[in-house]
Amino acid sequence: VYILPNWRMILDVDTPILKKLEINGYLKFMETKSVSIHSSFIHIRMGKLESGNITHPTPKDITHQVLLNGSRTDYANALDNFVELGNKVLVNSASLELHGAPKTSWTRLLHNAF
């Protein structure tokens, strides 16, 4: 699947397992729905993949997933037929913005930790 430079797309359904997703335009996860991208190879080449933004992060009850599919015996992907990368790859040559709701990153212990 190729997203062309002048395309602006909103992902509102889970994708099937894609062999390759190349983003040269703009792909944004739908803000009000949990959705997933399933692919063996994702290349954000000249475009942007976005989930939420700084002022409007993805809400806690919404899940946006990027799932890389493959196994050790699958064919390795190549970047522009030059560099072999493996079989579960996300390459970002442009812009990847993932903004989720703030969460507590600490907790209280009941006992001393040794």
Buried (B, 14 or more C-beta within 10 A) or exposed (E): BEBEEEEEEEBEEEBEEBEEBBBBBBBBBBBEBEBBBBBBBBBBBBBBBBBBEEEEBBEEEBBBEBEBBBEEEEEEBEBEEEEEBBBBBBBEEBEBEBBBEEEEEEEEEEEEEE
